[in-house]
Amino acid sequence: MCALFDAAATFSNCLCYRRVIHSLELMADNTKPLKEVAYASGFSTPANFNRTFKQVMGVPPSELRRSQKGA
């Protein structure tokens, strides 16, 4: 959950975090392309999704998906 009471947490940061969490839920369906996941999560472009996802999760969404398929 976003640190709503943390003075350093901006609304924008909280929103990005929530979008990434939502994208993780959508990625559970391995049939949905990452481009669709990006738009369905509220990101304006797949590039913005990839950049934000990597900042939050530490790995790009494509790498996380590959590791999920191998598990």
C-alpha positions as CSV (number, residue, x, y, z in Angstrom):
1,M,0.0,0.0,0.0
2,C,1.2,3.5,-0.7
3,A,2.4,5.4,2.3
4,L,-0.5,7.9,2.3
5,F,0.7,9.5,5.5
6,D,4.3,9.8,4.5
7,A,5.1,13.4,3.8
8,A,7.6,12.4,1.1
9,A,5.0,10.4,-0.9
10,T,3.5,12.5,-3.5
11,F,0.1,11.9,-5.1
12,S,1.9,11.1,-8.4
13,N,4.1,8.5,-6.8
14,C,1.2,6.9,-5.1
15,L,-0.7,6.8,-8.3
16,C,2.2,5.2,-10.2
17,Y,2.6,2.6,-7.4
18,R,-1.1,1.7,-7.6
19,R,-0.9,1.4,-11.4
20,V,2.1,-1.0,-11.2
21,I,0.2,-3.1,-8.6
22,H,-2.8,-3.2,-10.9
23,S,-0.5,-4.2,-13.8
24,L,0.8,-7.1,-11.7
25,E,-2.7,-8.4,-11.3
26,L,-3.4,-8.1,-15.0
27,M,-0.1,-9.9,-15.8
28,A,-1.3,-12.9,-14.0
29,D,-3.2,-13.6,-17.2
30,N,-0.2,-14.5,-19.4
31,T,-2.3,-14.3,-22.5
32,K,-2.7,-10.5,-22.3
33,P,0.1,-8.6,-24.2
34,L,2.1,-6.2,-22.1
35,K,0.9,-3.3,-24.3
36,E,-2.7,-4.1,-23.3
37,V,-1.6,-4.4,-19.6
38,A,0.1,-0.9,-19.9
39,Y,-3.0,0.8,-21.2
40,A,-5.4,-1.1,-18.9
41,S,-3.3,0.0,-15.9
42,G,-3.7,3.6,-16.8
43,F,-0.3,4.3,-18.4
44,S,-0.3,6.7,-21.4
45,T,2.3,4.7,-23.3
46,P,4.0,1.3,-23.1
47,A,7.3,3.1,-22.8
48,N,6.1,5.0,-19.7
49,F,4.7,1.7,-18.3
50,N,8.1,-0.1,-18.8
51,R,10.1,2.8,-17.2
52,T,7.8,3.2,-14.2
53,F,7.4,-0.6,-13.7
54,K,11.2,-1.0,-13.6
55,Q,11.6,1.9,-11.2
56,V,9.0,0.4,-8.8
57,M,9.8,-3.3,-9.2
58,G,13.5,-3.3,-10.0
59,V,13.0,-5.4,-13.2
60,P,11.2,-4.6,-16.5
61,P,7.8,-6.2,-17.0
62,S,9.0,-8.4,-19.8
63,E,11.6,-9.9,-17.5
64,L,9.1,-10.5,-14.7
65,R,6.7,-12.2,-17.2
66,R,9.5,-14.5,-18.5
67,S,10.3,-15.5,-15.0
68,Q,6.6,-16.2,-14.2
69,K,6.3,-18.4,-17.3
70,G,9.4,-20.4,-16.2
71,A,8.0,-21.0,-12.7
